[in-house]
Amino acid sequence: MKKKNIFLFVVFFAAAGLFVLLLPGGAAYSQEIQKIMSIQAYDMMNTVPNTFLIDVRTRAEYQYVGHPANAYHFPYMNTGDKLVKNGERYEYKPTKNKAFLVEINKIFKKTDNLLILSRDGVTSALAAKDLLNAGYKNVYDIKDGFEGPEFPTYDDEDQNKFYRQLAKRNKIEGYQQRRHSGWQWWGLPWTYEIDPKYAYSPDLKPPGK
C-alpha cells in the first residue's frame, strides 16, 4: 500500500510538471525558437507587451538598405575587408561580432519577446540560436527577413535546386533578386533615418572611450 501511494505521488507530480510545460509561456513552449513571418512580427509589436524587434544585419545594411521603424540594431556580423569567392559570387567575408550577446544583455530581460530580423532569415537563425543558448526564453526568428530570400526559393532543397537551375537557364527576370517576400515586400514601416535610441550603443561612444 505504501509503495502504491509513493507511485501515485510521483505520477501526480510528473503529470503536473508536464501540464505546466505545455502551457503558453511555459518552458517547453518558450525554449524553442519560433519561426514567424515579418507581418506576424509587426503584429506582435503592436499587440504583445514587452516585445522588441532586433535587427542583426551589418551597419551598412541597417543604414543604406534601410531598417524597420523602431528596430534596435545589434549587428551579429561585421563586414570584413577580405574579398572571397562564395559559390559563383565574390563577397566580403564577414566576421562575428564578439560583443553581440554582451550588448544585448545590457538592454533586454531574459523574459522579453525578442523578434530577430536579418536580410533573409539566415543570419537571424544563427543569432536566435545564440540568444536561446544564452538563456532568453522567448526568441522569434523572422524567417522572411527584411528583403526576403533570393528568387526563387523553396523550403524543399530538391525543389529549390531544380527551380533555381530552370530560372538561371531560362534567364528568368528577377532571378537571384530579393523583395519577393520580407518586411519591405509586406509594406511594413521602414526608414533610412537612424534614431540614436535604437542605434547600436557602442557606436554612440566618442572615440577613445
C-alpha positions as CSV (number, residue, x, y, z in Angstrom):
1,M,0.0,0.0,0.0
2,K,2.8,2.3,0.9
3,K,4.6,1.7,-2.4
4,K,1.4,2.3,-4.3
5,N,0.9,5.7,-2.6
6,I,4.5,6.6,-3.5
7,F,3.9,5.6,-7.1
8,L,0.7,7.7,-7.3
9,F,2.5,10.6,-5.7
10,V,5.3,10.5,-8.4
11,V,2.8,10.1,-11.2
12,F,0.8,13.1,-10.0
13,F,3.7,15.5,-9.8
14,A,5.1,14.3,-13.2
15,A,1.7,15.0,-14.8
16,A,1.6,18.4,-13.1
17,G,5.0,19.3,-14.4
18,L,4.1,18.2,-17.9
19,F,1.0,20.4,-17.8
20,V,3.0,23.4,-16.7
21,L,5.5,22.8,-19.5
22,L,2.7,22.7,-22.1
23,L,1.1,26.0,-21.0
24,P,1.6,29.1,-23.2
25,G,4.7,30.8,-21.9
26,G,5.9,27.6,-20.2
27,A,9.4,26.2,-20.6
28,A,8.7,23.7,-23.4
29,Y,6.7,26.3,-25.3
30,S,9.3,29.1,-24.9
31,Q,12.5,27.1,-25.0
32,E,12.2,26.7,-28.8
33,I,13.0,29.2,-31.4
34,Q,9.7,30.1,-33.1
35,K,9.9,31.0,-36.8
36,I,7.4,33.6,-37.9
37,M,6.8,35.9,-40.9
38,S,7.6,39.6,-40.8
39,I,3.9,40.5,-40.8
40,Q,3.4,38.4,-37.6
41,A,6.4,40.1,-36.0
42,Y,4.8,43.5,-36.7
43,D,1.5,42.4,-35.3
44,M,3.2,41.2,-32.1
45,M,5.0,44.6,-31.7
46,N,1.6,46.3,-31.7
47,T,-0.3,43.8,-29.5
48,V,2.0,41.9,-27.2
49,P,3.7,43.7,-24.2
50,N,7.5,43.5,-23.8
51,T,8.1,42.7,-27.4
52,F,11.1,44.1,-29.2
53,L,12.4,44.0,-32.7
54,I,16.2,43.4,-33.1
55,D,17.9,44.0,-36.5
56,V,21.0,41.8,-36.6
57,R,22.3,42.9,-40.0
58,T,25.5,44.8,-40.6
59,R,25.9,48.5,-40.1
60,A,25.9,49.1,-43.9
61,E,22.7,47.2,-44.4
62,Y,21.0,49.0,-41.5
63,Q,21.9,52.4,-42.8
64,Y,21.9,52.1,-46.6
65,V,19.3,49.4,-47.3
66,G,17.0,50.8,-44.6
67,H,15.6,49.2,-41.5
68,P,12.2,48.7,-39.8
69,A,11.0,51.7,-37.7
70,N,11.8,51.1,-34.0
71,A,14.2,48.3,-34.7
72,Y,17.1,48.0,-32.3
73,H,20.3,47.5,-34.1
74,F,22.7,44.8,-32.8
75,P,24.9,43.6,-35.6
76,Y,25.6,39.9,-35.4
77,M,28.2,40.0,-38.1
78,N,30.7,42.7,-39.1
79,T,31.6,43.2,-42.8
80,G,35.2,42.2,-43.3
81,D,37.8,43.6,-45.7
82,K,38.8,40.4,-47.4
83,L,37.1,39.5,-50.7
84,V,36.5,35.8,-51.1
85,K,34.6,33.6,-53.6
86,N,31.4,32.0,-52.3
87,G,29.9,29.7,-54.9
88,E,29.6,31.6,-58.1
89,R,30.0,35.0,-56.5
90,Y,32.6,37.1,-54.8
91,E,31.8,38.8,-51.4
92,Y,33.5,40.3,-48.4
93,K,34.0,37.7,-45.7
94,P,32.1,38.7,-42.6
95,T,33.4,38.2,-39.0
96,K,31.2,37.5,-36.0
97,N,30.6,40.4,-33.6
98,K,32.0,39.1,-30.3
99,A,30.2,41.7,-28.3
100,F,26.7,40.7,-29.6
101,L,25.4,39.0,-26.5
102,V,27.3,41.3,-24.2
103,E,25.4,44.3,-25.6
104,I,22.1,42.5,-25.8
105,N,22.3,41.6,-22.1
106,K,22.6,45.3,-21.2
107,I,19.2,46.2,-22.7
108,F,16.8,43.2,-22.6
109,K,15.5,40.9,-20.0
110,K,15.6,37.1,-20.4
111,T,11.8,37.0,-20.5
112,D,11.3,39.7,-23.1
113,N,9.9,38.7,-26.5
114,L,12.8,39.2,-28.9
115,L,12.0,39.3,-32.7
116,I,15.2,38.7,-34.6
117,L,15.5,40.1,-38.1
118,S,18.2,39.7,-40.8
119,R,18.2,40.1,-44.6
120,D,16.6,36.8,-45.4
121,G,16.3,34.7,-42.2
122,V,19.8,33.1,-42.5
123,T,21.8,35.3,-40.0
124,S,18.8,35.7,-37.8
125,A,18.6,32.0,-37.3
126,L,22.2,31.9,-36.0
127,A,21.6,34.9,-33.7
128,A,18.4,33.4,-32.4
129,K,20.2,30.2,-31.5
130,D,22.8,32.1,-29.6
131,L,20.2,34.0,-27.7
132,L,18.3,30.9,-26.8
133,N,21.6,29.3,-25.5
134,A,22.3,32.4,-23.5
135,G,19.0,31.9,-21.6
136,Y,16.5,34.1,-23.4
137,K,13.1,32.4,-23.1
138,N,11.0,33.9,-25.9
139,V,13.0,34.2,-29.2
140,Y,11.4,34.5,-32.6
141,D,13.2,34.2,-35.9
142,I,11.7,36.3,-38.7
143,K,12.2,33.8,-41.4
144,D,11.5,36.1,-44.4
145,G,13.8,38.8,-43.2
146,F,13.9,42.4,-44.3
147,E,14.5,41.9,-48.0
148,G,13.2,38.3,-48.4
149,P,15.1,35.3,-49.8
150,E,16.5,35.2,-53.3
151,F,14.0,34.4,-56.1
152,P,13.1,31.6,-56.5
153,T,13.4,29.9,-53.1
154,Y,11.7,26.8,-51.8
155,D,11.8,25.1,-48.4
156,D,12.4,21.7,-50.0
157,E,16.0,21.5,-51.0
158,D,15.4,19.4,-54.1
159,Q,12.7,21.8,-55.4
160,N,14.9,24.7,-54.6
161,K,17.8,23.4,-56.6
162,F,15.6,22.3,-59.5
163,Y,13.7,25.6,-60.0
164,R,16.8,27.7,-59.5
165,Q,18.5,25.8,-62.3
166,L,15.5,26.4,-64.5
167,A,15.3,30.1,-63.7
168,K,19.0,30.5,-64.4
169,R,19.0,28.5,-67.7
170,N,16.0,30.4,-69.0
171,K,17.2,33.8,-67.8
172,I,14.1,34.5,-65.8
173,E,13.6,38.1,-64.8
174,G,14.2,38.6,-61.1
175,Y,16.4,35.5,-60.7
176,Q,18.5,35.8,-57.6
177,Q,16.9,39.1,-56.7
178,R,15.1,39.7,-53.5
179,R,12.0,41.6,-52.3
180,H,9.6,38.8,-53.3
181,S,8.9,38.5,-49.6
182,G,10.1,40.1,-46.4
183,W,9.4,43.2,-44.3
184,Q,9.7,45.6,-47.2
185,W,7.6,43.4,-49.5
186,W,4.7,43.4,-46.9
187,G,4.8,47.2,-46.9
188,L,5.6,47.5,-43.2
189,P,7.1,50.7,-41.9
190,W,10.8,51.2,-42.5
191,T,13.2,54.1,-42.8
192,Y,16.8,55.1,-43.6
193,E,16.9,57.5,-40.7
194,I,18.9,56.3,-37.7
195,D,17.4,57.1,-34.3
196,P,20.1,57.1,-31.5
197,K,17.6,55.4,-29.2
198,Y,17.7,52.3,-31.4
199,A,21.3,52.5,-32.7
200,Y,24.0,50.1,-31.7
201,S,25.1,51.7,-28.4
202,P,28.9,51.1,-28.7
203,D,28.8,53.2,-31.9
204,L,27.5,56.2,-30.0
205,K,30.5,56.4,-27.7
206,P,33.1,59.0,-28.6
207,P,36.4,57.6,-30.0
208,G,38.8,56.5,-27.3
209,K,36.2,55.9,-24.6
